[in-house]
């Protein structure tokens, strides 16, 4: 094939790649799959042109095209504030909205056992011994009592930082188990969510019945807005994994699981953020006994409203707009 024939045969493909590159550089939005396909084809053409010693202007054109496409495909992604803002304000709440059915199921699996176990422990404080041993119950009595050794009474700044690290590890461990256990057809996530609901409810009911209601509720009211929400969201993400395994549709189970994980992992990012916030609040605010309980109740109520409003409304505009575009099409 002569250089002229070679150029005539593939010039339309090169022109298409040039158009895709211009679009990507000006609008920041392009068909990545098509760009990758064109890039591979033009790389092959460049190798042929160099092997056949075609004219320099032809090889230079192909080199310029492949270099521009390479920069677009392998350019460094923005992991700065703009990417973080998009994740927090758009991607995460949209993912929550898209998984609202799983979120509803996870919420029921958490709240119903929590309320039932809380009521049972409040009616009969001895119920707690079915879940915890006596030494653990005594520790809770000591932590939330009014004595000098109660939670937050003797802690220093160094202790707060140590507890911050402990809460991070503990909270993220719970969140990860809620999500990752979903691979077992969703049963694992359901079990972890239900277990946490039962345990939290039973401890709360027992402490309220034991006369520690103010110390306990003023301690948990603020960080629970972030921590409990994160547990339920992690459970929803795990249920999404489990459902893809049980009902893969036209995909293989492995493909369905991979696709579900790609969507659910956005929720996991948000869960980690919520758990980090919960750990910071629990270490530096919840345990501070110099703050009046009434103030904590007010701030805690505001945090609950903020979290629910954020998850309930932030993801709606774009989701509704997409739905409207699909109906219009």
ZADREN-746819 format. One record per residue (C-alpha): residue in three letters; y, z, x. Coordinates in steps of 0.25 Angstrom, whole numbers, padded with zeros to 4 digits, always signed. Layout:
BEGIN
ALAYZX;...
//
This chain:
BEGIN
UNK+0000+0000+0000;UNK+0013-0004+0006;UNK+0025+0006+0006;UNK+0032-0002-0005;UNK+0020-0002-0014;UNK+0018+0013-0011;UNK+0032+0016-0015;UNK+0031+0008-0027;UNK+0018+0015-0032;UNK+0023+0029-0030;UNK+0038+0028-0032;UNK+0038+0033-0046;UNK+0030+0045-0043;UNK+0040+0048-0031;UNK+0052+0046-0041;UNK+0045+0056-0051;UNK+0044+0067-0040;UNK+0058+0065-0036;UNK+0062+0067-0051;UNK+0054+0079-0052;UNK+0060+0085-0039;UNK+0074+0082-0044;UNK+0071+0089-0057;UNK+0066+0101-0050;UNK+0077+0102-0041;UNK+0088+0101-0052;UNK+0082+0108-0064;UNK+0072+0118-0057;UNK+0062+0114-0068;UNK+0051+0103-0065;UNK+0036+0100-0068;UNK+0029+0107-0056;UNK+0016+0101-0059;UNK+0021+0087-0058;UNK+0030+0090-0046;UNK+0017+0094-0039;UNK+0009+0082-0043;UNK+0020+0073-0038;UNK+0022+0080-0025;UNK+0007+0079-0022;UNK+0007+0064-0025;UNK+0020+0061-0016;UNK+0013+0069-0005;UNK+0002+0060-0005;UNK+0011+0048-0005;UNK+0019+0054+0007;UNK+0006+0055+0014;UNK+0002+0041+0011;UNK+0016+0036+0016;UNK+0015+0043+0029;UNK+0001+0039+0032;UNK+0004+0024+0029;UNK+0018+0025+0037;UNK+0026+0021+0025;UNK+0041+0019+0027;UNK+0049+0031+0031;UNK+0058+0031+0019;UNK+0045+0032+0010;UNK+0039+0043+0017;UNK+0053+0050+0018;UNK+0054+0049+0003;UNK+0040+0055+0000;UNK+0043+0066+0010;UNK+0056+0070+0003;UNK+0049+0070-0010;UNK+0037+0078-0006;UNK+0046+0088+0001;UNK+0055+0090-0011;UNK+0043+0092-0020;UNK+0037+0102-0010;UNK+0049+0110-0010;UNK+0049+0111-0026;UNK+0034+0114-0027;UNK+0034+0124-0016;UNK+0048+0130-0016;UNK+0050+0145-0016;UNK+0050+0151-0030;UNK+0061+0160-0034;UNK+0056+0174-0034;UNK+0070+0180-0034;UNK+0078+0186-0045;UNK+0079+0174-0053;UNK+0063+0173-0054;UNK+0062+0188-0057;UNK+0073+0187-0068;UNK+0065+0175-0074;UNK+0052+0183-0074;UNK+0059+0195-0080;UNK+0067+0189-0090;UNK+0059+0176-0094;UNK+0045+0175-0089;UNK+0040+0189-0091;UNK+0046+0191-0106;UNK+0041+0177-0109;UNK+0027+0180-0105;UNK+0027+0193-0113;UNK+0032+0185-0125;UNK+0021+0175-0123;UNK+0010+0186-0122;UNK+0015+0194-0134;UNK+0002+0193-0141;UNK-0005+0199-0129;UNK+0006+0209-0128;UNK+0004+0214-0142;UNK-0011+0216-0140;UNK-0008+0224-0127;UNK+0003+0232-0134;UNK-0007+0236-0145;UNK-0018+0239-0135;UNK-0008+0248-0128;UNK+0000+0255-0139;UNK-0011+0258-0149;UNK-0020+0266-0139;UNK-0008+0273-0133;UNK-0003+0277-0147;UNK-0017+0282-0151;UNK-0020+0289-0138;UNK-0006+0295-0139;UNK-0009+0300-0153;UNK-0023+0306-0149;UNK-0017+0313-0137;UNK-0006+0319-0145;UNK-0015+0324-0156;UNK-0025+0329-0147;UNK-0020+0331-0132;UNK-0034+0333-0128;UNK-0036+0318-0130;UNK-0030+0315-0117;UNK-0042+0321-0110;UNK-0051+0310-0115;UNK-0042+0301-0106;UNK-0037+0310-0095;UNK-0044+0321-0087;UNK-0037+0335-0088;UNK-0031+0334-0074;UNK-0023+0322-0078;UNK-0019+0328-0091;UNK-0013+0340-0083;UNK-0006+0331-0074;UNK+0001+0324-0086;UNK+0005+0338-0092;UNK+0011+0342-0078;UNK+0018+0329-0077;UNK+0025+0329-0090;UNK+0026+0344-0092;UNK+0039+0352-0090;UNK+0035+0359-0077;UNK+0041+0357-0063;UNK+0029+0348-0059;UNK+0032+0338-0071;UNK+0034+0323-0069;UNK+0048+0321-0062;UNK+0052+0335-0060;UNK+0049+0336-0045;UNK+0049+0321-0041;UNK+0058+0317-0029;UNK+0063+0303-0027;UNK+0052+0300-0017;UNK+0042+0304-0028;UNK+0049+0294-0038;UNK+0047+0283-0028;UNK+0032+0287-0026;UNK+0030+0287-0041;UNK+0037+0274-0042;UNK+0027+0268-0033;UNK+0015+0275-0041;UNK+0020+0270-0054;UNK+0021+0256-0049;UNK+0007+0256-0044;UNK+0002+0263-0057;UNK+0009+0254-0067;UNK+0007+0241-0060;UNK-0008+0245-0059;UNK-0009+0247-0074;UNK-0002+0234-0077;UNK-0011+0226-0068;UNK-0023+0232-0074;UNK-0018+0229-0088;UNK-0016+0214-0084;UNK-0027+0211-0074;UNK-0038+0218-0083;UNK-0035+0207-0093;UNK-0044+0197-0085;UNK-0056+0204-0092;UNK-0054+0197-0105;UNK-0042+0206-0108;UNK-0051+0218-0110;UNK-0046+0224-0097;UNK-0032+0223-0101;UNK-0034+0229-0115;UNK-0042+0241-0109;UNK-0031+0244-0099;UNK-0020+0243-0109;UNK-0027+0252-0119;UNK-0031+0262-0108;UNK-0016+0264-0104;UNK-0012+0265-0119;UNK-0022+0276-0121;UNK-0019+0283-0109;UNK-0004+0283-0110;UNK-0005+0286-0125;UNK-0014+0298-0122;UNK-0006+0304-0111;UNK+0007+0302-0119;UNK+0001+0309-0132;UNK-0004+0320-0124;UNK+0009+0323-0117;UNK+0017+0323-0130;UNK+0007+0332-0136;UNK+0007+0342-0124;UNK+0022+0343-0126;UNK+0027+0334-0114;UNK+0033+0323-0123;UNK+0047+0323-0118;UNK+0042+0323-0103;UNK+0032+0312-0106;UNK+0040+0303-0115;UNK+0053+0304-0107;UNK+0045+0300-0094;UNK+0038+0288-0100;UNK+0048+0282-0110;UNK+0055+0274-0100;UNK+0045+0268-0090;UNK+0035+0266-0102;UNK+0044+0255-0107;UNK+0040+0247-0095;UNK+0026+0253-0091;UNK+0020+0252-0105;UNK+0026+0238-0108;UNK+0020+0233-0095;UNK+0006+0239-0098;UNK+0006+0231-0111;UNK+0011+0219-0105;UNK+0001+0219-0094;UNK-0010+0221-0104;UNK-0005+0209-0112;UNK-0005+0200-0099;UNK-0020+0205-0097;UNK-0024+0202-0111;UNK-0018+0188-0109;UNK-0028+0186-0097;UNK-0039+0192-0105;UNK-0036+0182-0117;UNK-0036+0170-0108;UNK-0050+0174-0103;UNK-0056+0176-0117;UNK-0049+0164-0123;UNK-0046+0154-0112;UNK-0044+0142-0122;UNK-0046+0129-0115;UNK-0045+0134-0101;UNK-0056+0140-0093;UNK-0055+0156-0093;UNK-0050+0155-0078;UNK-0039+0145-0082;UNK-0035+0153-0094;UNK-0035+0166-0086;UNK-0026+0160-0075;UNK-0017+0154-0086;UNK-0016+0167-0093;UNK-0013+0175-0080;UNK-0002+0165-0077;UNK+0005+0169-0089;UNK+0002+0183-0090;UNK+0006+0186-0075;UNK+0021+0185-0079;UNK+0019+0197-0088;UNK+0012+0204-0077;UNK+0025+0202-0068;UNK+0033+0208-0079;UNK+0023+0220-0081;UNK+0025+0223-0066;UNK+0040+0223-0068;UNK+0039+0232-0079;UNK+0029+0242-0072;UNK+0039+0242-0060;UNK+0050+0246-0069;UNK+0041+0256-0076;UNK+0037+0262-0062;UNK+0052+0264-0058;UNK+0056+0270-0071;UNK+0044+0280-0071;UNK+0047+0284-0057;UNK+0062+0285-0057;UNK+0066+0287-0071;UNK+0055+0293-0080;UNK+0051+0304-0071;UNK+0066+0309-0069;UNK+0067+0322-0076;UNK+0082+0323-0075;UNK+0083+0312-0085;UNK+0084+0318-0099;UNK+0072+0313-0108;UNK+0082+0308-0118;UNK+0088+0298-0108;UNK+0074+0294-0104;UNK+0070+0291-0119;UNK+0083+0283-0120;UNK+0080+0275-0108;UNK+0066+0273-0111;UNK+0069+0268-0125;UNK+0079+0258-0119;UNK+0068+0253-0109;UNK+0058+0251-0121;UNK+0068+0243-0129;UNK+0072+0235-0116;UNK+0057+0232-0113;UNK+0053+0228-0127;UNK+0066+0220-0129;UNK+0064+0213-0116;UNK+0049+0209-0118;UNK+0052+0206-0133;UNK+0064+0197-0132;UNK+0066+0192-0118;UNK+0054+0182-0118;UNK+0058+0176-0132;UNK+0069+0166-0130;UNK+0062+0157-0120;UNK+0049+0159-0127;UNK+0055+0155-0141;UNK+0063+0144-0134;UNK+0050+0138-0129;UNK+0043+0139-0142;UNK+0055+0132-0149;UNK+0054+0121-0138;UNK+0039+0119-0141;UNK+0042+0118-0156;UNK+0053+0108-0154;UNK+0044+0100-0145;
//
